[in-house]
Amino acid sequence: MNSAVIYFSKSGTTATIARRISDKLKIPSEGIIRLGGGGVLAFFGEVAQSLSGSKPNIQDIKLDITSFDKIIIGSPVWAGRVSSPVTSFLARYSGAIQSAAAFITRGSPTNAYTDVFTQIEGMLGKKLEATYSVASRDVKSGKYDLSAFLDTIQ
C-alpha cells in the first residue's frame, strides 16, 4: 500500500504523531501550511473558523495526492471539531483521496472526540479505514501506543 501522512499542527503535538507514523511506516509526510496570520489572536479566529466550518487559505500540498492509495490525515481538535486548515485540505483534495485513515490530538485526557472522525468522513465522502485519538499530554510524555493503528493501516 502506497501511503502518505498529511497533517496540520500548530503546537507541534500533531506533527510529533505524524512524524512517528511516517518513520514507522517509512512513508512521506507533509504538513498543511495555513496562509496568513499567526499568534494567539489568530488562533482564536482559527477556532471560530473550525466552529463555523469555514476554510482558511492553505498552501498547495507538494505531494501528489493522486499517487497514493491511502492518505493518513492528522488534525488537532479545536473546540470539539477538526481544525480549520484540515477542513480546507479536505475541501480541496477529498476527490483525489482513494482511501483514508485519520488521527487526532486533543487536549482532553478523557474525551476521545470520536465525532471528529465522523466530521472527517463527511468531508471526505467515505469511511475512514482506521482512527486514532490521543491526548496531548500523552504525546508530550511519550505514553501512547500507535501499534494497533499502524497494524490496521499497513
C-alpha positions as CSV (number, residue, x, y, z in Angstrom):
1,M,0.0,0.0,0.0
2,N,1.4,3.4,-1.1
3,S,0.5,5.9,1.7
4,A,1.4,9.4,2.9
5,V,0.7,11.4,6.0
6,I,-0.9,14.8,5.6
7,Y,-1.4,16.8,8.8
8,F,-1.8,20.2,10.4
9,S,0.0,21.1,13.6
10,K,0.0,24.4,15.4
11,S,1.8,23.5,18.6
12,G,3.9,20.6,17.3
13,T,1.9,17.8,19.0
14,T,0.1,16.6,15.9
15,A,3.4,16.8,14.0
16,T,5.0,14.5,16.6
17,I,2.5,11.8,15.8
18,A,2.7,12.4,12.1
19,R,6.5,12.0,12.1
20,R,6.2,8.9,14.2
21,I,3.7,7.3,11.8
22,S,5.9,8.4,8.8
23,D,9.0,7.0,10.4
24,K,7.4,3.7,11.5
25,L,5.8,3.0,8.1
26,K,8.6,4.6,6.0
27,I,6.2,6.8,4.1
28,P,6.3,10.5,3.2
29,S,4.6,13.2,5.3
30,E,3.7,16.8,4.7
31,G,2.3,19.5,7.0
32,I,-0.6,21.7,5.9
33,I,0.5,25.3,5.9
34,R,-2.1,27.9,6.6
35,L,-1.5,31.2,4.8
36,G,-1.5,34.5,6.7
37,G,-1.8,35.4,10.3
38,G,-0.3,33.9,13.4
39,G,-0.1,34.2,17.1
40,V,-2.6,34.0,19.9
41,L,-5.2,36.3,18.4
42,A,-5.1,34.4,15.1
43,F,-5.6,31.1,17.0
44,F,-9.0,32.4,18.3
45,G,-10.0,33.2,14.8
46,E,-9.0,29.7,13.6
47,V,-11.1,28.1,16.4
48,A,-14.0,30.2,15.3
49,Q,-13.4,29.0,11.7
50,S,-13.5,25.4,12.9
51,L,-16.8,26.0,14.7
52,S,-18.3,27.6,11.7
53,G,-16.8,25.2,9.1
54,S,-15.2,28.0,7.2
55,K,-12.0,27.3,5.3
56,P,-8.8,29.4,5.6
57,N,-6.4,29.7,2.8
58,I,-3.7,27.0,2.8
59,Q,-0.6,26.4,0.7
60,D,-0.9,23.8,-2.1
61,I,0.3,20.3,-1.0
62,K,3.6,19.4,-2.6
63,L,3.0,15.7,-2.6
64,D,0.9,14.4,-5.5
65,I,-2.2,13.1,-3.6
66,T,-3.4,11.1,-6.6
67,S,-0.2,9.0,-6.5
68,F,-1.1,7.5,-3.1
69,D,-3.5,4.6,-2.3
70,K,-4.1,5.9,1.2
71,I,-3.8,9.3,2.9
72,I,-3.4,9.4,6.7
73,I,-4.9,12.7,7.9
74,G,-3.8,14.3,11.1
75,S,-5.5,17.1,13.0
76,P,-5.7,18.7,16.4
77,V,-9.1,19.0,17.9
78,W,-10.3,22.6,18.1
79,A,-13.4,23.3,20.2
80,G,-14.6,19.7,19.5
81,R,-14.1,20.0,15.8
82,V,-11.5,19.2,13.1
83,S,-9.0,22.1,12.7
84,S,-10.0,24.6,10.0
85,P,-6.8,24.1,7.9
86,V,-7.6,20.3,7.7
87,T,-11.1,21.4,6.6
88,S,-9.5,23.4,3.8
89,F,-7.3,20.5,2.9
90,L,-10.3,18.1,2.7
91,A,-12.4,20.6,0.7
92,R,-9.6,20.9,-1.9
93,Y,-8.3,17.4,-2.1
94,S,-11.0,14.9,-0.9
95,G,-11.9,14.0,-4.5
96,A,-8.3,12.8,-5.1
97,I,-8.1,10.7,-2.0
98,Q,-8.7,7.0,-2.7
99,S,-8.8,5.8,0.9
100,A,-8.0,7.4,4.2
101,A,-7.3,6.9,7.9
102,A,-7.1,9.7,10.5
103,F,-5.6,10.6,13.8
104,I,-6.4,13.4,16.1
105,T,-4.6,15.0,19.0
106,R,-6.8,16.5,21.8
107,G,-6.4,18.5,25.0
108,S,-8.9,16.3,27.0
109,P,-7.3,13.3,28.7
110,T,-10.8,11.6,28.8
111,N,-12.9,12.7,25.8
112,A,-11.7,10.8,22.7
113,Y,-13.7,13.2,20.4
114,T,-14.8,10.4,18.1
115,D,-17.3,12.8,16.4
116,V,-14.3,14.5,14.8
117,F,-13.8,11.3,12.8
118,T,-17.4,11.5,11.7
119,Q,-16.8,15.1,10.6
120,I,-13.8,14.0,8.5
121,E,-15.8,11.2,6.9
122,G,-18.5,13.6,6.0
123,M,-15.9,15.9,4.3
124,L,-14.2,13.0,2.6
125,G,-17.5,11.4,1.4
126,K,-16.1,8.0,2.5
127,K,-15.4,5.9,5.6
128,L,-12.1,6.1,7.3
129,E,-10.2,2.8,7.4
130,A,-8.7,3.4,10.8
131,T,-8.8,6.1,13.5
132,Y,-6.6,7.0,16.4
133,S,-7.2,9.6,19.1
134,V,-4.5,10.7,21.6
135,A,-4.4,13.2,24.4
136,S,-1.7,15.9,24.0
137,R,-0.3,15.2,27.5
138,D,0.3,11.5,26.4
139,V,2.2,12.7,23.3
140,K,4.3,15.0,25.4
141,S,5.1,12.3,27.9
142,G,5.6,9.6,25.3
143,K,2.9,7.5,26.8
144,Y,0.9,6.5,23.8
145,D,0.7,3.3,21.7
146,L,0.3,3.6,17.9
147,S,0.7,-0.2,17.2
148,A,-3.0,-1.1,16.7
149,F,-3.5,1.9,14.4
150,L,-0.3,1.1,12.4
151,D,-1.3,-2.5,12.1
152,T,-4.7,-1.5,10.7
153,I,-3.4,0.9,8.1
154,Q,-0.4,-1.2,6.8
